Amino acid sequence: MWSPVSPASQQVPPTRDVARTTIFGKSLVIKGEVSGSEPLQIEGRVEGSIVLSGNHVSIGRDAIVAANILAQEVVIRGTLRGNLTISDRVEIHGGGSVVGDIAARRISIEDGAHFQGSIDMRRPDPKALGQQEAPAK
């Protein structure tokens, strides 16, 4: 957890609001739909679906998730069986495992990670980025 420090150490705070992150602990088993509007860190087991549009989902090293996930970004260090529909980025770290299809703008798979499925690299919507499309000639 980040805390203020003296200017000498120049520590940078995390980009996500860690204080608002909901953590499902190692001993928890959740069955059904998980939905909400804040970041989620999973350390236990989830079976069902996870709908956190516009938010971050983190799957810890010991976590086992059997769910389709709809979110802004997801970081996988544990095991995930399910499809991902992610508006921004997916990271699969070494030791992480994903069996399912991924649809996202950006994907990172580290050495030592396992992935089985298909990848759909989505282009950003120019209207969502506030850009004008070039007129057709």
C-alpha positions in Angstrom: 0.0 0.0 0.0 1.4 3.4 -0.9 1.9 6.0 1.7 3.4 9.5 1.6 7.1 9.6 2.0 9.8 12.2 2.2 10.8 13.9 -1.0 14.2 12.3 -0.8 12.9 8.9 -1.7 10.6 10.2 -4.5 8.2 7.2 -4.4 5.5 7.4 -7.1 1.9 6.5 -6.1 0.2 3.7 -8.0 -2.1 4.7 -11.0 -5.1 2.8 -9.6 -6.9 3.8 -6.5 -5.6 0.9 -4.3 -7.6 2.0 -1.3 -10.9 1.4 -3.3 -9.9 -2.1 -4.6 -12.1 -4.9 -3.4 -10.1 -8.0 -2.5 -11.6 -11.5 -2.6 -9.3 -13.5 -0.2 -7.7 -16.9 -0.7 -10.3 -18.7 1.4 -13.4 -17.2 -0.5 -15.4 -19.1 -3.1 -17.8 -17.0 -5.1 -20.4 -18.6 -7.4 -22.6 -16.4 -9.6 -22.2 -13.0 -11.2 -19.8 -10.4 -9.8 -20.6 -6.9 -10.9 -19.7 -3.4 -9.7 -17.9 -0.2 -10.3 -14.6 -0.5 -8.5 -11.3 -2.4 -9.1 -11.3 -6.1 -8.0 -8.4 -8.3 -6.8 -9.1 -12.0 -6.7 -7.0 -14.3 -4.5 -9.6 -17.1 -4.1 -12.0 -18.9 -6.4 -14.7 -17.4 -8.6 -17.1 -19.3 -10.8 -19.7 -17.5 -13.0 -19.2 -14.1 -14.6 -17.4 -10.9 -13.8 -18.8 -7.6 -15.2 -16.7 -4.6 -14.2 -16.9 -2.4 -17.2 -14.4 0.5 -17.0 -12.5 -1.2 -14.1 -9.4 -3.3 -13.4 -9.4 -7.0 -12.4 -6.4 -8.7 -11.0 -6.2 -12.5 -10.6 -3.6 -13.4 -8.0 -1.1 -16.3 -8.3 -3.1 -18.8 -6.2 -6.5 -17.7 -7.6 -8.7 -20.0 -9.8 -11.3 -18.3 -11.9 -13.8 -20.0 -14.1 -15.7 -17.0 -15.5 -16.1 -14.8 -18.5 -14.8 -11.3 -17.7 -15.9 -7.9 -19.1 -13.7 -5.1 -17.8 -11.3 -2.3 -18.9 -8.1 -4.2 -18.0 -7.2 -7.5 -16.5 -3.9 -8.8 -15.0 -3.6 -12.6 -14.7 -1.0 -14.2 -12.4 -3.2 -17.3 -11.5 -5.5 -19.5 -13.5 -8.4 -18.3 -15.7 -10.8 -20.5 -17.7 -13.2 -18.2 -19.6 -13.5 -15.6 -22.3 -12.2 -12.0 -21.9 -13.9 -9.0 -23.4 -11.6 -6.1 -22.3 -11.8 -2.5 -23.5 -8.1 -1.8 -23.0 -5.4 -4.2 -21.9 -4.7 -7.8 -20.9 -1.5 -8.9 -19.2 -0.7 -12.6 -18.6 2.3 -12.9 -16.3 4.8 -15.7 -16.1 3.1 -18.6 -14.2 -0.4 -17.3 -15.2 -2.7 -19.4 -17.3 -5.6 -18.5 -19.6 -7.8 -21.0 -21.5 -10.3 -19.0 -23.5 -10.7 -16.3 -26.1 -9.5 -12.8 -25.7 -10.8 -9.6 -27.3 -8.8 -6.5 -26.3 -6.9 -3.6 -27.7 -3.5 -4.5 -26.1 -2.2 -7.9 -25.0 1.0 -8.8 -23.2 2.0 -12.4 -22.6 5.2 -13.0 -20.6 7.6 -15.9 -20.9 6.4 -18.7 -18.7 2.7 -17.9 -19.2 0.2 -20.3 -20.7 -2.4 -19.2 -23.2 -4.8 -21.4 -25.2 -7.5 -19.7 -27.3 -7.9 -17.0 -29.9 -7.1 -13.3 -29.8 -9.1 -10.5 -31.4 -7.0 -7.3 -31.4 -9.6 -4.6 -31.5 -8.9 -1.2 -33.0 -9.7 1.8 -30.8 -12.9 3.6 -31.8 -11.7 7.0 -33.2 -14.9 8.6 -31.9 -14.2 7.3 -28.4 -10.7 8.9 -28.6 -12.2 12.3 -29.7 -10.6 12.1 -33.1 -12.3 12.8 -36.4 -12.2 10.2 -39.1 -10.6 11.2 -42.3 -13.1 11.8 -45.1 -13.1 9.1 -47.8 -11.6 10.3 -51.1 
